[in-house]
Amino acid sequence: MLNYIRDNIMAPSTRSSTSAKSSSSKQTATEEGSNSSKAIPTSPMRGYKITDNERTRKYGIGANSLEVLLTKANNKFPLQDLHLYLASDGFEVSDDEYLNSLPAQTLFIVAGPDAVITTDADFEFEKMRQQSPLLKVADIFYDFIEQHPEKFRRMISDYEHQKQRLVLDNSKAHLSLKDEHVEWFEGGEERFHSKEEAMAVRAQTRVRGYYYKAKEELTRNQLYRQNAKARQVINAVLEQFRYLLIGCDYFSMMFNRKCGQKHSFLQQQRQTGEEEPDAGSLPSKRLRQLIKEYTKQHSILDDWSVSLCTDLGDFYCQGAYSDNGNCCSLQHTINPYASRENLILFQVWNLDHQIELCRTILPALVANVEELVSNPQLKCALHNKRVVDISVLEYFLEIFSLKNLKLVHIVCHDKVQRSNHSNGRLLCPDCHEYRIVQELMDLQKASQTTS
């Protein structure tokens, strides 16, 4: 690069400033410049793959620069303003330096500048949702609930009363492995080796659903589409959410009975006199491990990385929003570890956002982003210094963690307007929460440097 600057930028200016020199000198300088130009190294041709957002077609393309790649991609997918995004995480590739840092055969998505990118994880999740009989059952459940809420409540109540009159077989609840309780794994859980593994994935699936919902709502917002600075901030927030989710393993421990840390709500259940039965393209692997070690070392999410069930697998309803505290007046309980039937019924137990996600948290986040980009001189309320970011960690806890989520039976899931509000705010560099998130993101930069 230094040779290129010297021979192609500095040399011409030198020649123009020494016009009094002999023509032979000019000729020599010209020949040297020409020879230097010929010696400039070019990036080797590498193979890449491109597809559209819907994955309708996929092509292999050879290119040695972003310009060549964009031109060839536009021949395959003609768009007025074509952009390239990584299929692994949806990030846009905008310069040759970043393109050259990617491995050969990287898959890119071609789309417009304001497209909502469907990453590989998003695409696979949606495909799994369409193909999985169990997830289709969940869709049918929720469609029916939306159309006939009162009828469904009566049906569930009738079933609960009937179940109380029957003596259900819980003798296999303590069993864990697939070969010990084969029928529990039929119809969707065949790929898992233990019940705990299957329940952990179910918890992750619910939390991932909140991420996709938040991403969809934020990226289709008018502010995101029309304000480049706001779009940059929101994209950074989504990336930080993703790293925090990696750090807590997408809260997989919520439904895992073998997690040693239990929710304080379970202690309250024991104090009521109930007896607990006797217990029987994503970031690199290295970066994921670094993130997990950092969050564990600094105890960022420890308070909310807990299990909601007893050692045997009993879950207790934490009560409707209108109830006081974590008390269910109907004393709903379920053990999805006990039978396949209970596992399916557990799908209609909801994690209820006490501060509502779409009505309260996300609008508050967008409002803070708008204030941040439109009023950069605004001062932090705590330290009286210029704000530089929004409270990513607080919004993260409100969207994804048990700080704001209550596990409730479908009958206790109140669909009422709520008066509470988000605690998210604007932060300055002196705010502790800001420093925590920045240190976490520095791991990503350090990982890229060492890789």
Secondary structure, 3 states (H helix, E strand, C coil): CHHHHHHHHHHHHHHHHCCCCCHHHHHHHHHHHHHHHHCCCCCCCEEEEEEECCCCCEEEEEECCHHHHHHHHHHHCCCCCCEEEECCCCCECCCHHHHHHCCCCCEEEEECCCCCCCCHHHHHHHHHHHHCHHHHHHHHHHHHHHHCHHHHHHHHHHHHHHHHHCCCCCCCCCCCEHHHCHHHHCCCCCCCCEHHHHHHHHHHHHHHHHHHHHHHHHHCCHHHHHCHHHHHHHHHHHHHHHHHHHHCHHHHHHHCCCCCCECHHHHHHHHCCCCCCCCCCCCCHHHHHHHHHHHHHCCCCHHHCCECECCCCCEECCCCCCCCCCCCCCCCEECCCCCHHHHHHHHHCEEEECCCHHHHHHHHHHHHHHHHHHCCCCECCCCCCECCEECHHHHHHHHHCCCCEEEECHHHCCCCCCCCCCCCCEECCCCHHHHHHHHHHHHHHHHHHHC
